[in-house]
Amino acid sequence: MLPIQLISAVLLGAATVTLAQVEPLSALNTPGDERAVGVRLDSAGTELWVTAQTSGSERMLKVYRLSNGQILPLAPPPEPINVPSQPWRSARTGCAAFPLCTPTYGVFVSNRVVAGKDFDNDLYHMRYRDNRWIIARLDSVCSEWWDDTPSLSPDGRLLFFASDREGHQYGRTDLFVSRWLDSTWSRPSKLAISTERWNEQSPYAAADGYLYFSTDRSGDFDIWRVSYDPSTGQTVGSPEPVPFPGVNQRGTHEGSPAFAERGTLFLFSSNRTQRGDYDIFAYRRAPQGSDSLTILVVVRSRVVDWLTGAVEDSISVYRDRPVQVRDLLSGELRTATTNSDGLVRFPLPMRPLERWEVVAHVHSPRYVSSRDTLVLSSLCKDPPVHTLVVWDTAALVSPRCVQDFPVKNVRFFVTGYWCPTTLRYAPWLPCSPILLLDTCTVITYEQPVLVCQENEIFRYRLVFIPPRVELLRREGSACIDMAEARSKGTLFAQDVDAALERIINSMTSALQAPCVQRAVAEGKRVTITVTGWTDPRPLDASCMYTGPTIPTRYGVVRLDTRDSPYISGDSLAGGGRIAFIRSKAGGNYLLSQLRAYYAAILLDRLWEEFVPTYASLKAREQIEVVAVGKAVSQENRDFSERRSIEVRVEVPMPEQRVIAGAIPVPGSTVVLCQPQCAEH
């Protein structure tokens, strides 16, 4: 918590925010004008910086604390932010804006004298350094004309504001954007939505991807919104009035939009009061998906395959058990119970950075829960989700740091094909999904139009036969069973999608194993083996690999090329140049290699997307994925393994570690979401 005067001020009173519709925030409003409200997040929660008219044309910033639905007044910002008026000049300070990700940088408006020069409303930034605010005029952004109502994007990389620099002779205001260039703000550019006919003012860049602003397109000033590109700040698409009932009113002016309380409290200024002055109003909207932390609790244990006698790792959901989270910043404890799917949700406060400790209550001394520390940022757009592992102690004590996750009775592949059969995860596939091949038969063409309908001699009738796509089977592709794909492919995909979700969860828990974490801390590499299995039947001699040429190493994925004389150099030739029969097991070995290779790339992409620890280890080059082909033999493999895959996670362990001993409480620090904030 920053030792700022604003925070340590004496609390003068409190008002509670409970809204059923659009209502004035009486705790903020005075007989004068309240023109705008800015939201600043710090370790203690939310501050509201209100632009208030105190007397005559003088304006200053006032600060309030919004906490648990209550509004508490704090001391106003001291100089050099608020400055006193002079007999010949009324001071106007206001429209403070802050990014969501840091409380130490902001932008505001002032008409102060700088270096002896009298400026009109211009933009200034404020930095909090050494327990005090330091301000400076934004010379690279400001013009000699009116520049006002700034807004910073959630990550602090974009500065939006209104100006009449191009329309002052007509009394017209437009919206502009400037980008942070590591040490200064860029030359502003006008937004595409700015028009020569209407006025646009008071922009607000929200975390939901919309730029909210005030415009007089409907006659009086209302609040509209439009999507924007977070990298450039330019608007995308057409603007629309905000879809919040009661916010815009005919005959009154609304402006200065802002969000608080994780986007559920929409704040704005309006003159709909009985006196016609401007007050701050609020609209409560439904919580968004990112307003809560979702925790999936699973149990990791070891089971014996009754058919083969092999010991395998298993994972299952932990139902109807208490889960406790502790806010590491406030010390607050919360407890909730998992549902039938092993899920539990906790509402989140709004701070630049959240740190939570989460643990499950176990039902037997045989089990021990991980105690994980979760880190997430206010910039997170996707709902935060974490997998918490409850360990069977039998899975924690092992002579080797090896974890096996076989997937049985799931046909990952259509007969003769090498690309996994999935619908939900098709966007991550490195190969052509067999269930989406019909998209290649879609044709785009222009419908012809008759130049003439009739004349003195003829009537004309258009005869047009639309083009169609003819499917010609590629030479060497006869082993791929398209009939099976069409009749059973969707059923295969449902099972595969469920299996892939289990594999994602399995990797999450596997990387939390204490032996893996110790090895990773010592700088060792985690090796993940993905095995692809085939059917116990030979392939026809005419069947070939018709896919593209593939490198034997693709990022962190490496194809095991042992017993593969058909692979020359560092690539496997595609395009129908290699017959499956050239490999052992009646051609099945090459098919199993391809299945392992494409499945490994798919899993690598999914793990990087959905398993933060995997993504972190991959970035540190501590992950290797090996794709291994295995042709099923009728004599020694179970039917349930045909056309399936298997995942093994292992790290090297020195001999002295292979001992049984005390079981430490497992746990790790997981960064669920921590986008980079601009450093001003």
N, C-alpha and C positions, 0 to 999 in steps of 0.2 A: 504494500500500500504506500503510495507516494505521500511524503509529509508536506502536503500543500495546504496553505491557509484555508482554502475553500473547504477542505474535508474536515479540518480540525475546528471549524467554527462552531459556536454554540447553536444548538437547534432551538428555533424560536416557536415552533408550533408544527402541527401535522394535519394533513387532510387525506382522506382515503379515496382511491380511484376505483369505483365500481360502476361500470358502464353497461347499459342495456342497448343504447343507441348513441347517436351523436350528442354529446353534452359538453358544456363549457367546463374547463378545469378551474374551478373557482379559487383554488389555492394559488394559482399563478396570476390571476387576472386582477386588475386594479381599475379605478375610474379612468385612467389614461389608456393609451394604446399599448397592446402587446403584439408586436408585429411579427415575431418569428421565435422559434425555439430550436436550439441545437442539442444534439444528444452526444454526451461524452461518457465513454465506458472506462472505468478504472477497476482496481482490484476490489473495491468496496461495492461496486454495482454500477448504477446509472445516475448521471447528473444531467439536469436540464438547464441549459443556458438560454435564458429568455431575454429577448430584446424589448425593453420597456421604455415608454415615453414618460419621463419624470415630470417635466414642466416645460411649457412652451414647445419648442421644437427639439429640446434636448432629449437624447436617447442614451441609454446605458445598458449594460448586461447585468442581469441578476441570475443567481444560481440556486437550484433546488436539488435535493436528493430524492430520487424515486426508488423506494424500497418496500417490497412486500405490499404493493398497492397503496402506500402512503407517500405523500409529498411533503418533504421537510425543507424549510428555507435554510440556506447557508449564507455565509458572508459573500458579498459581491466581489468580483475579481478586482484586485487593487491596481494601481498604476504599475506598469505602463499600459495595461489593457484599457480599463476605464480611466478617462482623463477628465478633469473638471472643465466646465465651460468658462469662457472669458466674457467680460462685459460686452465685447464687440462680436462675440461668436459663440453660438450654442454648440456644444460638443455632441457629436452623433457617433456612438459606438454600438455595434450590434452584429446580428447575423453570423454568430460564431458557428463554425463547422469543424467536425473532427472525423477522422477515419475510425472504423470500428476496431481496428487492430492495435491502436496505441492511444494513450491519453496524453502523450507528451508533445503532440504537434496538432496545430489547428490553424484555421484561417478565419479572419473576421473583417468587418468593414469599419472604416473610420474616416472622418474628414479633418484630421489633425494637420498641424503645421510640421513639416519635416525639413530640417536644415534651412530654416528660414523661408521655405516655400509653402504657400497656402494651397493645399490640395482639397479638391471636392471629395465625394465618396470614392474611396479606393480600397484595394485589397491589401491586407497585411497578414503576415504569418506570425504565429507565436510558438516558440519552442520553450519547453520546460527543462532548464539546466541548473544544476547546483541550487535547488530549492527556490528558484525564481523563474518568472516568465521573461523571455527575451523576444522583442518584436522587431520586425523590419518590413518596410514597404516592398511589395512584389513588383519591382520595376520592370521585369521582363514580361509581366502580364498586364499591368495597368496601362491605361491610355489617358489622354487629357480630358476625356469625357467621363460620363457616369459609369462606374463599374461596381457591381453590388451583388448581393444574395449568393454568396459562394456555397459550394458543396464539394466535399472530398469523397471519392469512391471508397468502398469499404477497405481496400488495401492501401489507400493513400497515394496511388499512382496517377490518378486523374483529378483535375480540378475543374469543375463546372462553375459558370457564373453568368450573370446577365449584364448586358452593356448596351448603351445607345451609340457606340462609337461609329456605327455605320448607318444609323437612322436618326441621329440627333436632330437633323434639320426637319424631320417629319414627326418627331416625338415618339419614335418607335424603338422598342427594345428587342434584342435578340439574345440567343443563348450561345455561349462559346465554351470550348474545352481546351485545357492545356495539359500536357503530359510531363511527368517528373522525369528528368534526364540525369539522374544520379546526384547532381549537385545544384540544379536550377530547374525552373519551370520553362517549358518550351513556349514559343510564340503561339498565342491562341489561334484556333481555327473555329469558324462558325459552324454550328450544327446544322445538319440537313433539314431538320424540321422547322428552322427559323424561316419566317415568311416576310414578304414585303407588305402584307396586308394586316397581319395581326401582331400583337405583342406577346412575347414569351419572357417569363421572369421566374425567379426563385426555384431553380432546379434542385433536385435531391436524388442522388445516386444511391439506390437501395440495394440491399443484399439479394433481393429476389430477381435481379437482372433487369429491372425497369428503371428508367429515368423519369421521375415525377417532376412536374413543373406546372406553373400557373400561366394561363393564357386567356385572352378575351375573345376567343373564336366564337363563343356562343352569345356574345353581347356584353356580359359582365365577366369578370375574372373567375374562372373555375380551375380545378386541378385535373390535369390530364396525365397520361403516362405513355411511354414508348420504350421498346427494347433498345439496348445499346451494346456495342461491342466493348467488352472490358479491356481490350488491349489498346484500342485507339480512342474510345470514347464516342465515336460517331454513332448516331442513332440508326436503328435498323427497323424497317417496316413503317407502318402508319400509326400515328398517335390515336389515343382513344380516351374518353373521360374515365376517371377511376371508377371501378365497379363496386364502390362502397356506398350503400344506400344512405342518403341524408347528408353526404359530405358537400356536394355541390347544390347550391340553391339559386333559383332564378331571382334576380334583383339584388343580390349581395355579392361581395367579392371574397374569394377564397384563395389562399396562397401559403407559401412557406411550409410545404409538407415535410414530414420527418416520421421515422418509425422508432419506437422504443419497445422494450420487453420482447425481444426476439421477434420483432415484426408483427406482434399481435396488437400493439397500440399505435394507431395512426393519428399523428398530431398535425394540426394546421391552424392557421390564423384566419379569422373571418370577422366582418363587420355586421353580422346578423343580430347584433345586440339591440336592446331597446334604445340605447343612446346613440347607436350607429358607430361606436368606437370599435377598435379591433381587439378581440380577445383570442385566447388559445382554446381550441376545441379538440375533442378526441373522439375517435371511433374505434371500438374494439372489434377485431376480426378474428376468425377461427385460427387456432394454432397451426403452424406449418409443420412439415415433417421433421425439420431439423430442431424442433423445440424440445425433443426428448432424446435421451440416451437409451438405446435398446441393447440388452445383454442376452445372448444366447448361452445357456449353461449346458455343458455336455460332460459326460462321464467317459474317461479313458480307462480301459481295462484290457486284460489279455485273456483270450479264450483258446480252447483246443479244438481244432477241426476234427470232428468225430470220424471222418472218413480217412484222412491222411495222417492224423496224429500231430500235425504241425501246430505250433503255438503262434497265434496271430493277434495283432492289436485290433481292438474294436472300439467303436464310439457310439454312444447313445445319448439321448436328451435327458436332462435332469428335471423331472416334473415335480411340481407342487412342493418346492423347497424354498426356504427363505434366502434372499440375497441382500447383502448390506453394502451400501456405498457410503463413503465418507468424503465430504468436501475438504480437500487438503488446505484450502485457503481460509474457510470459515470454521472448520471443525464440525460442521453439521452432519449428523448421521441420519440415514434413511433406510428403511427396510421394506421390501416387497416380496411377493411369492411368485415363483415361475408358474406359467400356465401349462397346459397339456403339451405344448410344443417346446417347452423349455425356455420360453421367452419371458422377460420382465422389462418394464420400461420405467424410467425415472425422468421427471421434468428437469430442465436445465435452467439455471439463471443466465443472465447476460453479462459477461465480462470478456475482456479481450482474450484471456487465456484461462481455460479451465483445467484443473488437476483433480482427479478423483481416484480414490482407492476402492477397489471392489473385491468382495469375497463372498463365497457361498457357505451356508451352514450345512455341514455334513451330518448324515444320519447314523454313522457307524465309525468306530475307530479305524476301521479298515480303509477309510477314504480320507483324503486330505485335499482341501481346496487351494487353488492358486490364489495368491493375493497380488492382484495386478494394479499398477498405477497407470491411469489413462490421461492422456494429454490431448486437448482439442482446442481449436481456435474459434473465435466468433466469426471468422471468415468462411467456416465450413458451410457449403451449400447442401451437400447430401446429408441425409439423416445419419448420425454416428451410430455404428453398430460394432459390438465387441463380443468375441467368443471367450467365455470364462471356462476353464477346464477344472473339473473335479477328478482327481486321480485315484484310481485303485492302486494301493501301495504295491501290488504285484507288478504293475506297469512301470513303477518308478525304480524298482530294484531289478536290474538286469545285468547279466555278465557282460553284455556288449551294448553299445549305444546304437541299436538297430531297431527300427520300427517298421513293421510291414502292414500295408493297407490293401489287401486284395479286394477286388470287386467281383463278386460271383453272381451267376445267374442274370447277368446283364449283357445283352448283345450290343456292344459298342459299334459294331460295323455290319453293314449289309454284306452278304456273301460275295467274296471276290473284290470288295472295295476297301480302301485304306483310309478314308476320311471319316472321323467319328460322326455318328448319326445323332445330331442335336439340333433343336430349334431355338431354345432359350439362349444358348451360348454360341449360336452360329456367327454373330459378328466378330468373334475372336478366332474363328477357324482360319488356319493357313492354307486350306484346300477348299475345293468346291463342294458345298453341302449337297448331298444327294437329294434331299427333300426340297431344295429350292432351285433345282435345275430348270423347272418350268418357267422361271423368270426369263430364261434366255429365249423363250419363244414369243415374247412380247415384241410387237412391231410398232414403231412410231412412223406415221406417214400422214400426209396432208390429203384431205378429201378433195378431189377435183371439183371445180365449179364451172358450169356452162357459161360461156361468154354470151350466148344468145338463147332465148327461150323459143322465139318464133320470129318469122318475118312474113313477107307477102307470099312466099312460095312454100316454105317448110315450117314444120314444128320440130323441135329438137328434143331428144330424150337421151339422158346420160346413161351409158351402160358401163358400170365400173365393177370390176372384180377385185376385192381387197386382196392384198398379198398374204401369203401364209408361209410359215416356216416348216420346212421338211426336215425331219430327223433322220440323219444318216449315221448309222452305228460306226464308230471308229474301229479301224482294224486293230485287233488285239484286245478289245474291250469286252469280248463275249463272256468272260468269267464274271463280270459284274452283273448281279442278278437284279435287273430293274423291276421285274415282276414282284419280287420280294419287297423291294423298296416301296412300290406303290401300294401293296396290300398290307404290309406290316411295319413300314418305316415309321409311321406316326407313333405306333405303340413302342417301337424300339426307342424313339426319341424321348418319350415320357420317362422311361426307365433310365436312359442315359442322363437326362437332365437332373433327375433326382440323385443319381450316382455322382455326377460332377459336383453337385452341392455338398454331398458328404465328403468328397475328396478335398474340396476347399476347406471345410471345417477340420478335416483330419490334418491338413498341413498346418492350420493355425495352431492346433494343439501340439503337433509334433515338434514344431520349432520352439514351444515353451517347455519342452522336457528339460529338466535340470542338466542332464549330461550334454545336451545340445548347447544350452546357454553357456556352460563352462567352456566347451570347446570353442565356441564363437568368440568368447571373451579373450581366449588365448590366440585368436587370429586364425584358427583352423577353418577349413572349408567344409561345408555341408554337401554331401553327395546324395542326390536324389535319383533313384533308378526307376524309370518307367518301362514296364515290360508289356509288350503287345503279344497276344495269343491268337492263333488261327484255328481253323477247323481241322480235324484229323482226316482230311481227304486230299488227294493230289489235285493239282490244277491242270487244266488242259494245256497241251504243248503250244497251242496258238495264242495263249493269253500273255499279254505284255503289260509292263508298267507304262501307262499312257499319260501320266501326270507330267509336270514340268521337271526339268533338271534341278536337283536339290543339292545344296552343299552339305557335306557331312557334319559341319559345325554351323549352327545358326544361333548367334548370340551365346547364351550359356548352355544351349542344348547341343549335345554331341551324340552322333549316331555310332553305336558299337559296330565296327566293320569287320570283326573277326569272322573267318570262314566266308568271306564275300569276295571272290575273285572277279566278280562282275563290276565291282566298284574300282575305278581307276582314279588315282590322284585323290583329290579332296571333294569329289562330287559324284553323284549317282545320276547317270544319264537318263533323261525322260523322253517323252515324245514317241514311245513305242519302239525304242531301240534295244530294250533288254527284256527277254522272255523270262517269266517267273521260273520256268523249268530249269533254268541255269543254276538255281539255288537248290539246296538240299531239302529233304522232306517233301519231295514232289512239288517243289515251287513254293511251299508254304513259308519257308524261312525268309525269303525276300518280302513276301506279303506281310509277315509279322514284323519285320524291320520297319517297313513303311508305316504300318499301324502304330508302332511304338514311337516313331519319329514325329508323325503328325499329331498324335495324342500328347507327346511331350511338349511340343510347341504350344498347343492349345492350353495345356495345364500351366505352363510357364506364364502365359499371358493372363490367365485367370488368377493365378496366385499373386502376380505382381499387382493386379487390379484390386483384389479383395483381401489380401493378407499383408498388412503393413510390415510385419517383421520380415517376410520374404522379400518385399520390395527393398527394404533397408539393407538386407544382406546382399542382395543382387547388386545394389549400387556400390557396395563395398567390395564387390568381387569375391564374396565368400559363399557363392552358390554355384554348383555344377549339376546339370541335369543330363543323365545318360539314358539314351533310348536303346533298349535291348529287345531284339526279336526272339520269340520262342515259338517254334512250331509244335503244336499239341500232338502228342503221341497217344493213340488210343489205349496203349497198355498202361501208361503211368500217370495220366492226368485225368482229373475229374471232368465230367461233361460240363459242369457249371462254369469252368474256366474258358470254354471255347468262345472265341471272338470277344474276349474281355481284356481288361488291363489290370496291372498291379503296380502299386507305388511303394517304394522302400526308401526310408530316410535313415542315413547313417553318418556318423562322424568317427574319425580315428580316435581310439582310446589307448593310452599307455597301459602297460600291464599292471602298474600299481593301482590304477583306478578300478580294476575289475575286482571289487570287493563289496561285500554287503556291509552296510553301516547305518548310522542315523540318517533319517530322511529329512532333509531341510524342507521348509515350506516353499514350494515352487512359486514363482511369480516373475513378472517382468514389467518394464515400463514400455507402454505402447502409445505411439503418437498416432491417434486416429485421424487427425487432420490439423495441419499447421502450415497453411500457406504463408508465403513470404510477404511481410509488410514492407513498404517502401521506407528506406532510411533517409529521413530528411535532415 
